[in-house]
Amino acid sequence: QVQLVESGGGLVQAGGSLRLSCAASGRTFSSYSMGWFRQAPGKEREFVAAIWWSDGTTDYADSVKGRFTIYRENAKNTVSLQMNSLKPEDTAVYYCAAKGRYGSLRTGYDSWGQGTQVTVSP
């Protein structure tokens, strides 16, 4: 498994932007597919975005497509989530996650960060 630490959450007004970052430990970061998930109060954790380990293929939830961008910098062992045009319904704790090379980008994650709070005010 890999250790993950998120940063970059905070409070922003609707229409604003935030960038979340996730720092990973270990020397094999480039072998992991990486994802972002979120959990709002009273709701189940949901998939937000992910990026494939090998060719950088990305996948996004419909609710964030066109507003959020996931990217990774293997040389820095980081994956980031640029969030633009934020809405109050984006308010949640955001989690970074890592998984092995195979299977769907939306499931099968076995390493998780501690989460970072994102709050979007109306």
C-alpha positions as CSV (number, residue, x, y, z in Angstrom):
1,Q,0.0,0.0,0.0
2,V,0.9,3.6,-0.4
3,Q,0.6,6.4,2.2
4,L,-1.5,9.4,1.0
5,V,-1.8,12.9,2.4
6,E,-4.3,15.5,1.0
7,S,-4.0,19.2,1.1
8,G,-5.6,22.3,-0.4
9,G,-9.2,22.2,1.0
10,G,-10.9,25.2,2.3
11,L,-13.8,27.6,2.1
12,V,-14.7,29.2,-1.3
13,Q,-17.7,31.1,-2.7
14,A,-19.8,29.5,-5.5
15,G,-18.1,30.0,-8.8
16,G,-14.7,30.0,-7.3
17,S,-11.8,27.5,-7.7
18,L,-9.7,25.3,-5.5
19,R,-6.9,22.9,-6.2
20,L,-6.5,19.8,-4.1
21,S,-3.2,17.9,-3.9
22,C,-2.3,14.5,-2.7
23,A,1.3,13.5,-1.8
24,A,2.1,9.8,-2.0
25,S,4.9,7.9,-0.3
26,G,6.9,5.2,-1.9
27,R,9.0,4.7,-5.0
28,T,6.3,3.0,-7.2
29,F,3.8,5.9,-7.4
30,S,3.8,5.7,-11.2
31,S,2.4,2.1,-11.0
32,Y,-0.8,3.2,-9.2
33,S,-4.0,4.5,-10.7
34,M,-5.2,7.4,-8.6
35,G,-8.6,8.7,-7.7
36,W,-10.5,11.4,-5.9
37,F,-13.7,10.6,-4.0
38,R,-15.9,12.8,-1.8
39,Q,-18.4,12.3,1.0
40,A,-21.0,14.9,1.9
41,P,-22.7,14.9,5.3
42,G,-25.4,12.2,5.5
43,K,-24.4,10.8,2.1
44,E,-22.3,7.9,0.9
45,R,-18.8,8.4,-0.5
46,E,-18.9,8.9,-4.2
47,F,-16.4,8.8,-7.1
48,V,-15.3,12.1,-8.4
49,A,-12.3,11.6,-10.8
50,A,-9.5,9.2,-11.5
51,I,-6.4,8.9,-13.7
52,W,-4.9,5.7,-15.1
53,W,-1.4,4.6,-14.0
54,S,0.0,4.1,-17.5
55,D,-1.3,6.5,-20.2
56,G,-3.0,9.1,-18.1
57,T,-6.5,8.2,-19.2
58,T,-9.0,10.0,-17.0
59,D,-12.5,9.4,-15.9
60,Y,-14.9,11.9,-14.3
61,A,-18.3,11.7,-12.6
62,D,-21.0,13.4,-14.7
63,S,-21.5,16.0,-11.9
64,V,-18.0,17.4,-12.2
65,K,-17.2,16.8,-15.9
66,G,-16.1,20.0,-17.5
67,R,-15.4,21.7,-14.2
68,F,-12.8,19.5,-12.5
69,T,-9.5,18.3,-13.9
70,I,-7.3,15.5,-12.4
71,Y,-3.6,15.3,-13.2
72,R,-0.5,13.6,-11.9
73,E,3.1,14.4,-11.6
74,N,5.0,11.2,-11.2
75,A,8.3,12.9,-10.6
76,K,6.8,14.5,-7.6
77,N,4.6,11.6,-6.4
78,T,1.6,13.8,-6.5
79,V,-1.9,13.8,-8.0
80,S,-4.0,17.0,-8.0
81,L,-7.6,17.9,-8.6
82,Q,-8.3,21.4,-10.1
83,M,-11.8,22.3,-9.2
84,N,-13.4,25.3,-11.1
85,S,-16.9,26.8,-11.1
86,L,-17.5,25.3,-7.7
87,K,-21.1,24.8,-6.5
88,P,-22.5,24.5,-3.0
89,E,-23.3,20.9,-3.8
90,D,-19.6,20.2,-4.2
91,T,-19.3,20.7,-0.4
92,A,-17.8,17.5,1.0
93,V,-14.7,15.9,2.5
94,Y,-12.5,14.9,-0.5
95,Y,-10.3,11.8,-0.3
96,C,-7.4,10.8,-2.4
97,A,-7.1,7.1,-3.1
98,A,-4.7,4.7,-4.9
99,K,-5.2,1.3,-6.5
100,G,-3.3,-1.2,-8.5
101,R,-3.0,-1.4,-12.3
102,Y,-6.1,-3.4,-13.1
103,G,-9.8,-3.0,-13.1
104,S,-12.2,-0.1,-13.3
105,L,-11.0,3.4,-12.4
106,R,-14.1,3.8,-10.2
107,T,-13.6,0.9,-7.9
108,G,-11.0,-1.3,-6.1
109,Y,-9.1,1.4,-4.3
110,D,-7.2,0.0,-1.3
111,S,-5.2,3.0,0.0
112,W,-6.9,6.2,1.2
113,G,-5.9,9.5,2.6
114,Q,-7.4,11.2,5.7
115,G,-9.5,13.6,3.6
116,T,-9.7,17.4,3.3
117,Q,-12.7,19.5,3.7
118,V,-14.1,21.6,0.8
119,T,-16.9,24.0,1.6
120,V,-18.6,26.1,-1.1
121,S,-20.8,28.9,0.1
122,P,-23.8,30.2,-1.9
